Amino acid sequence: MKTITVLVGSLRKDSVNRTFAQALEKLAADKFRFVFPDLGAVPHYNEDLWQDLPQSVSTLKRQIEEGDGVLFVTPEYNRTFAPLLANAIAWASRPYGKSSFMNKPGAVIGTSPGAIGAAAGQMHLRALLPVVGVIQLGQPEVYLQWKPGIVDADLAFTDATTREFLTKFINAFDTFIDRTALDEAA
């Protein structure tokens, strides 16, 4: 069983992206164990704080480093990814030369009620991740339009086509992590 560090870009109690991540966790339970760092506890990035590093930052970096992969789940704000993720990435990618993301397999997903399912936000996030050392899964891309009833009260996807597509994503991410690990070992 692989451990996936899941960075959700929304703190809202009824966040559709958090619900999406939790439903994906249930769907992937035979392959992955999800770890959700508390991004709300991580302070705004401030270089001065490295002198007395907050525990929340140490925990975030450790959870990323201990995971087999990282899943970024982003809402879309103003056609870009969530500021909460930008802050977490800033902390985890530093200090220089010690990025917790270095050579870590990762994937980007997201959802929104809009028809393009956070596609613009995901595009911007995908452009940033190689800079901090994430090796990204390219396909399949997941742009999910969130509609009422897409996930039931038990966090199960209600639509068979959606469930099938997301199962393909899970399988592809699982294979990608294995392949990335083999490349690192070589």
C-alpha positions as CSV (number, residue, x, y, z in Angstrom):
1,M,0.0,0.0,0.0
2,K,1.4,3.4,-1.0
3,T,1.2,6.5,1.1
4,I,0.0,9.6,-0.8
5,T,0.4,13.0,0.7
6,V,-2.7,14.9,-0.4
7,L,-2.5,18.7,-0.5
8,V,-6.0,20.2,-0.7
9,G,-6.1,23.9,-1.6
10,S,-9.2,24.7,0.3
11,L,-9.9,25.1,4.0
12,R,-13.7,25.6,3.7
13,K,-15.7,23.2,5.8
14,D,-17.8,22.2,2.8
15,S,-15.0,22.3,0.3
16,V,-15.9,20.3,-2.9
17,N,-12.2,19.7,-3.5
18,R,-11.8,18.2,0.0
19,T,-14.9,16.0,-0.6
20,F,-13.5,15.1,-4.0
21,A,-10.2,14.0,-2.4
22,Q,-12.0,12.0,0.3
23,A,-14.1,10.2,-2.2
24,L,-11.0,9.5,-4.3
25,E,-9.4,8.1,-1.1
26,K,-12.3,5.7,-0.7
27,L,-12.2,4.7,-4.3
28,A,-8.4,4.1,-4.1
29,A,-8.4,2.3,-0.7
30,D,-7.0,-0.9,-2.1
31,K,-3.9,0.9,-3.5
32,F,-3.4,4.1,-1.5
33,R,-3.4,5.4,2.1
34,F,-4.0,9.2,2.0
35,V,-2.4,11.6,4.4
36,F,-3.9,15.1,4.6
37,P,-1.5,17.6,6.1
38,D,-3.1,20.5,8.0
39,L,-2.3,23.3,5.6
40,G,-4.4,25.7,7.7
41,A,-1.8,25.4,10.5
42,V,1.1,26.4,8.2
43,P,1.9,30.1,8.6
44,H,2.3,32.5,5.7
45,Y,5.7,32.0,4.2
46,N,8.3,34.2,6.0
47,E,12.0,33.5,5.6
48,D,12.6,34.8,9.2
49,L,10.7,31.8,10.6
50,W,13.4,29.4,9.5
51,Q,15.4,30.4,12.6
52,D,12.6,28.9,14.8
53,L,10.8,26.6,12.4
54,P,7.1,26.2,13.2
55,Q,6.1,22.6,14.0
56,S,3.4,22.7,11.3
57,V,6.1,23.3,8.6
58,S,8.3,20.5,9.9
59,T,5.3,18.2,9.9
60,L,4.3,19.2,6.4
61,K,7.8,18.6,5.0
62,R,8.1,15.2,6.8
63,Q,4.7,14.1,5.5
64,I,5.7,14.9,1.9
65,E,9.1,13.3,2.3
66,E,7.7,10.1,3.8
67,G,5.0,9.7,1.2
68,D,5.3,7.7,-2.0
69,G,3.7,10.4,-4.0
70,V,1.9,13.8,-3.7
71,L,-1.6,14.6,-4.9
72,F,-2.4,18.2,-5.4
73,V,-6.1,18.9,-5.3
74,T,-6.8,22.5,-6.3
75,P,-9.9,24.7,-6.6
76,E,-9.6,27.5,-9.1
77,Y,-9.4,31.1,-7.9
78,N,-9.2,33.8,-10.5
79,R,-8.1,31.3,-13.2
80,T,-5.1,30.1,-11.1
81,F,-4.5,27.6,-8.3
82,A,-5.3,28.1,-4.6
83,P,-3.1,30.5,-2.6
84,L,-3.1,27.9,0.2
85,L,-1.2,25.5,-2.1
86,A,1.2,28.3,-3.1
87,N,2.1,28.8,0.6
88,A,2.5,25.1,1.3
89,I,4.7,24.7,-1.8
90,A,6.8,27.7,-0.8
91,W,7.5,26.1,2.6
92,A,8.0,22.5,1.5
93,S,10.3,23.5,-1.4
94,R,12.8,25.3,0.9
95,P,15.5,25.8,2.0
96,Y,17.3,25.9,-1.3
97,G,18.5,22.5,-2.2
98,K,16.3,20.7,0.3
99,S,12.9,20.7,-1.4
100,S,10.7,18.0,0.1
101,F,9.3,17.5,-3.4
102,M,12.6,16.6,-5.0
103,N,12.0,13.7,-7.4
104,K,8.6,13.0,-5.8
105,P,6.0,11.6,-8.2
106,G,2.9,13.9,-8.2
107,A,-0.4,14.4,-9.8
108,V,-2.7,17.4,-10.1
109,I,-6.5,17.2,-10.0
110,G,-9.3,19.6,-9.1
111,T,-12.9,20.3,-9.4
112,S,-15.3,23.2,-9.6
113,P,-18.9,23.8,-10.4
114,G,-17.8,25.4,-13.6
115,A,-17.7,23.5,-16.9
116,I,-13.9,23.4,-17.1
117,G,-13.5,21.8,-13.7
118,A,-10.5,23.9,-12.5
119,A,-8.5,23.4,-15.7
120,A,-6.9,26.9,-15.7
121,G,-5.8,26.6,-12.1
122,Q,-4.4,23.1,-12.7
123,M,-2.5,24.4,-15.7
124,H,-0.7,27.1,-13.7
125,L,0.1,24.6,-10.9
126,R,1.5,22.1,-13.4
127,A,3.8,24.8,-14.7
128,L,5.2,25.4,-11.2
129,L,5.7,21.8,-10.0
130,P,8.8,20.9,-12.0
131,V,10.6,23.9,-10.6
132,V,10.3,22.5,-7.1
133,G,11.3,19.0,-8.1
134,V,7.9,17.2,-8.6
135,I,7.9,14.6,-11.4
136,Q,4.4,14.8,-12.8
137,L,1.9,12.3,-14.1
138,G,0.9,13.7,-17.5
139,Q,-2.1,11.5,-18.3
140,P,-4.9,11.2,-17.6
141,E,-5.8,14.7,-16.7
142,V,-8.7,15.1,-14.3
143,Y,-11.0,18.1,-14.8
144,L,-14.1,17.3,-12.9
145,Q,-17.2,19.5,-13.0
146,W,-18.7,19.2,-9.5
147,K,-22.5,18.7,-9.6
148,P,-24.9,18.0,-6.8
149,G,-25.1,14.3,-6.1
150,I,-21.8,13.4,-7.8
151,V,-20.7,11.9,-4.5
152,D,-23.2,10.4,-2.0
153,A,-23.2,10.7,1.8
154,D,-20.8,7.7,2.0
155,L,-18.3,9.4,-0.2
156,A,-18.9,7.1,-3.2
157,F,-19.1,8.4,-6.7
158,T,-22.6,7.9,-7.9
159,D,-21.9,8.0,-11.7
160,A,-20.4,4.8,-13.1
161,T,-18.6,6.6,-15.9
162,T,-17.0,9.0,-13.5
163,R,-16.1,6.2,-11.2
164,E,-14.5,4.2,-14.1
165,F,-12.5,7.3,-15.3
166,L,-11.2,8.0,-11.8
167,T,-10.3,4.4,-11.3
168,K,-8.2,4.7,-14.5
169,F,-6.6,7.8,-13.0
170,I,-5.8,5.9,-9.7
171,N,-4.3,3.0,-11.6
172,A,-2.2,5.3,-13.8
173,F,-0.9,7.2,-10.8
174,D,-0.1,3.9,-9.0
175,T,1.9,2.6,-12.1
176,F,3.6,6.0,-12.5
177,I,4.8,5.9,-8.8
178,D,6.3,2.5,-9.4
179,R,7.9,3.6,-12.6
180,T,9.3,6.7,-11.0
181,A,10.7,4.7,-8.1
182,L,12.5,2.3,-10.6
183,D,13.9,5.3,-12.5
184,E,15.3,6.7,-9.1
185,A,16.8,3.4,-8.2
186,A,18.6,3.1,-11.5
